[in-house]
Each structure stands twice: as C-alpha cells, then as structure tokens.
Amino acid sequence: MKRIAILSDTHGLLRPEVMERLEGADVILHAGDINTRAIVDALRTCAPVYIVRGNNDKEWAADLPHDLTVTIEGIRFFMVHNKKDIPKGLSGVDVVVYGHSHKYACEEREGVLWLNPGSCGRRRFDQEITLCMMEIEDGEYRTEKITIPHERK
C-alpha cells in the first residue's frame, strides 16, 4: 500500500500539523502556489515530491512544470494548479489534481476523480485548512479529507 499526501496553496506556510501528516506519506503531490523553495526543501525531507507551478510561484520556480502527469502504483495522475488550465478532452488519467481556489473538492466524473485538496497554508477569508490523504492498494484508491483545526477571528 502507498500513502500519498496531496496538497496545494501552502503560500509559504508549512504548518506543523501538516508536517505531521506528511511524515506517514510515501509520496507527496503539490498542486502549486508554494511561494518559496524552503517549502519544497521541507517537503522533500518527508517523501518524494511531485510539484506543479502555481500563479504565485515566481522566478525561483522557473524550473517547475506548468502541468505534470505521473503514475503511482498504476494510478495515473494529471496535475495542474488552475482548473481552467486542464486540457479539454483530457484522457488516459485516473485522477486530476488541481488547486488555486483554496476550496476542497472531490468528485468523480466519467470514471475520473477530480480532486482539489484545498489550502493547507495561509488561510483566506473563512475557508477551511485542508489537504487530502490517499491510499493506493491493488490498483484501487481511497481518499480522506484532512481538516486542520485553526483559530477563528
């Protein structure tokens, strides 16, 4: 079994509660808006990392891809930061991972899982702080929404 941590929109903040979750991951997928190389370096201390560039990832992230396709344990992932940049007619993938809106979403459409892990970095407005943990075993996957408690203003 492989455990995959799927996150997005950290915006320069890697919370201790998120790091605790990442310690049990075999792979990390990050859907962009990382904001600093230090976050990437910290993620890489936990597990292999696949990252795409977000709209707030500037000069330091010039080497990061706009989108990425990766296969883990037979499950094929397509990753991009902004949902509007997903190619029309995308095929041959099992899971589409995107971010940008800071809102968790997980829905199956025509046999493909569309997943936005939300934001686990800096909080915007009154939105939840979330990420997704996925387990893959024998070609099947299961997702779990992780909500990080936070202070209300």
N, C-alpha and C positions, 0 to 999 in steps of 0.2 A: 504494500500500500504506500502511496505517495501522498504527502500533505503539502498543499500549495496555498500560500498566503497571497491573496490578490488585493492590492491596494491602489489608491490614486490620490492625487491632490494633497500631498503632505505639506506643500508650500513652506519648506524649510523647518518643519517641526516634526520630529520623530518622538512621539510620546513614550514614556516608559511602559505604559500598558500595552502599547502596540509592539514594542520590542519584546515583551514577554511572550506575546502570541507568535512572533516570528521565530523565536528560539526552537519551536517544535516543527518548523516548516522544512521540507526538503527542497523546495523551490519557491521563489518569490517573483510574482508578476507585478509590475508597477506601471499604471496607465498614465503617467505623466504629471506635470506640474510638481516637480520635485523641488526645484528652486536652487539647490546647492549640491555641489559634488560631495560634500560631507555626508549628506543623507545617503547617497549611493554607496559611499565607502562603508557606512554603518550597516546598511542592508547586506552588503557582501560579506560581512563578518558572520552573518546568520546562515546564509544559504546561497546557491547560485541565483543570480538575478537577471530577469529579462525586463527591459525598460523601453518605453517609447517617450519621445519628446513631447511635452505639453506646450501650450501657448505662452506660459510664463518661464519656460526653460530657455534662457538666452545664450549668450556666447559660450559659456562654459559647457553647454550641452550640444554643441555643433556636431559632435560625432554620434549622437544618439539618433536612431532611426525615427522617422515620422510614424511608420507602422511596422508591424513585425508579425510573422507567422511562426509559431513554434509548436512542436508536438511533444507532449509529455505523456508517457505511459499509454500511447496510442490515441490520446485525445488531442485533436488539432485546434489550437487557439489562434485567433486573429486579434491583435491588439492595436488600438489607436487611441489618442487622447479624446478627440471630439467626435461624438456620434455622427455628426453631419459629414465627416470625412470617411465613413465606411463606404466602400465602393458599392454601387448598385449592382445587383446580381452576384454578390459575393457567394461563392460556393466552395465546397470541399473543406469546410470547417465545422467543428462541433460546438465551439464556444467563441463568442465575440465579447471581448473585454474592452470597455471604454470608461472614460471618466468625465471631467470637465464640469458637470452640473453640481457636483458635491451631493447628489441625491442617490441613495441606494436604489437599485432596480435589478430585478432578477426575473426574467420571463422567457419561456420557451416559445419560439416561433418557427413553425415548419421544421421541427426537429433540431433547431439550433438554439442554444442557450445564449441570451443576450444579457450581459452582466455588467453593471456599473457598481463597483464596491463602495461608492460614496467617497467621502473625505475623512481621513483619519489624522489630518494635520490641523492647521489653523481653522477654527470654527467660523463659519459665515452665517450671519443672521442668527436664527434659532434652530439651525439644522443639526441633525444627529451627527455624531462622530462614529463612522463605521468602516469596516473592512469585511472581507469575505475569506473564509477558510474553506478549502475544497479538498476532499479526499477522493483519490482515484484508485480503484482496485478492480482488476479483471475487466478493464475496458469500460467500467461504469464509474460515474462520479456522483458525489453528493456535496451540496453546498450548505454552508452555515453562515448566516449573517451575524457578525460580531458588532455589538454596540458598546462603545467605550463610554462609561459614565463621565459626566462633566458638570461643572458648576453652572448654574443658571444665573443670569444677571438680573 
